[in-house]
Structures are given as structure tokens and as C-alpha cells.
Amino acid sequence: MTWRQVRVLIQHLPPESSTMTALRNALEPAEYEEQARNGKPEEGRWSMAEQLLAGISDSLQQLEYILILANSSGKGRKPKRPIPMRRPGVSAPREREQLTEQGSEFLFTLINGGAA
């Protein structure tokens, strides 16, 4: 078997195969970022059925979160917002930066027409 035939064989394995899972899990964070910017979900390492199931799972978790918030008295501890299921080619969400005093002053002047 030639190297080209091996490459074609690997490229056409089903997304849920052990080989494709190992390749997906071996990606570095920088490679995930690159795929997230330039990737096409329909050509990803997950099949469309897996992408749809992940979307349904995320939607159900979000609905459960909203239902709990809507039916709680608001006095107790708020539940954490659900984290979307990790998908191939998409990096983990970044933490939001806290607003500094300088940033809040800038926003205040910008909102009140001070930047014009």
C-alpha cells in the first residue's frame, strides 16, 4: 500500500472512528484556534448527526437553566450558566476581562457624549 493510499484511507474514516478521535484529541490549542477561524463545520471531524446532537444537548441545558431561573425566588444561590459541549475545531470560551476603573470612566464619558 502506498503512502497516498494510507492517507486517503485515513481521511475517509468515519468521524467516530478511534483513529479520527485520537487525531482530534491530539490537537493543540493553537490548532483548535486555527480550525475555529478557518474551519467549516460541515467538513469537520464530527458527522452532521453528532453536530445536531451536540446542539440539542446545549439547547436543553440552556432551557433547563432558564426554567430554573424563571421559577426561583431569586433569594437563593443562582445556578451556573451551562457550558456548551466542546466541539472539534472550536476552542474553549475565554473568561471575560473585568472592567477596570479606567475602562468604566471611558465608557461613562463615551455614553454621555464626551468622546464627540
C-alpha positions in Angstrom: 0.0 0.0 0.0 1.4 3.4 -0.9 1.5 6.4 1.5 -1.1 8.2 -0.7 -3.5 5.2 -0.3 -2.9 5.2 3.5 -3.6 9.0 3.7 -6.8 8.6 1.6 -7.9 5.7 3.8 -7.4 7.7 7.0 -9.1 10.8 5.5 -12.2 8.8 4.7 -12.6 7.1 8.0 -15.9 7.8 9.8 -15.7 10.7 12.3 -16.5 8.5 15.2 -13.6 6.0 14.5 -10.9 5.5 17.1 -8.3 6.9 14.7 -10.2 10.2 14.0 -11.0 10.6 17.7 -7.2 10.2 18.5 -6.3 12.8 15.8 -8.9 15.2 17.2 -7.8 14.8 20.8 -4.2 15.3 19.8 -4.8 18.8 18.5 -3.0 21.6 20.3 -5.0 24.8 21.4 -3.4 26.8 18.7 -4.6 24.2 16.1 -8.1 24.4 17.6 -8.0 28.2 17.2 -6.9 27.9 13.6 -9.7 25.4 12.8 -12.2 27.7 14.6 -11.2 30.6 12.4 -10.9 28.8 9.1 -12.8 25.6 9.7 -16.0 24.6 8.0 -18.3 22.6 10.4 -19.7 20.5 7.6 -16.2 19.3 6.8 -15.3 18.7 10.5 -14.4 15.5 12.2 -17.9 15.1 13.6 -20.7 13.9 11.4 -23.7 16.2 11.0 -25.7 13.9 13.3 -23.2 14.4 16.1 -23.2 18.2 15.5 -27.0 18.2 15.7 -27.0 16.1 18.9 -24.5 18.5 20.5 -26.7 21.4 19.5 -29.8 19.7 21.0 -27.8 19.0 24.2 -26.7 22.6 24.5 -30.3 23.8 23.9 -31.7 21.5 26.6 -29.1 22.6 29.1 -29.9 26.3 28.3 -33.7 25.7 28.6 -33.2 24.0 32.0 -31.1 26.9 33.2 -33.7 29.5 32.1 -36.5 27.4 33.7 -34.7 27.2 37.0 -34.0 31.0 36.9 -37.6 31.8 36.0 -39.1 29.7 38.7 -36.8 30.5 41.6 -37.5 33.2 44.2 -34.2 34.9 43.5 -33.1 34.7 47.1 -31.0 31.6 46.9 -27.8 30.8 45.0 -28.1 31.2 41.2 -27.1 28.2 39.2 -24.1 28.4 36.9 -24.7 29.1 33.3 -24.3 25.9 31.3 -21.1 25.4 29.3 -21.6 24.3 25.7 -20.4 20.9 24.7 -16.8 21.1 23.3 -16.8 20.6 19.5 -13.9 19.7 17.3 -12.2 22.8 15.9 -13.7 25.2 18.5 -11.6 26.4 21.4 -13.0 26.7 24.9 -14.7 30.0 25.7 -12.4 32.7 27.1 -13.0 34.3 30.5 -14.3 37.8 30.3 -12.0 40.5 31.5 -13.2 42.5 34.5 -14.0 46.2 33.8 -11.3 48.4 35.3 -11.8 51.8 36.8 -10.2 53.5 33.8 -12.4 51.5 31.4 -15.5 52.4 33.3 -14.6 56.1 33.2 -14.0 55.9 29.5 -17.4 54.2 28.9 -19.1 56.8 31.1 -17.7 59.6 29.1 -18.4 57.8 25.8 -22.1 57.2 26.8 -22.6 60.8 27.9 -21.3 62.3 24.7 -17.8 63.2 26.0 -16.0 61.5 23.1 -17.6 63.5 20.4 
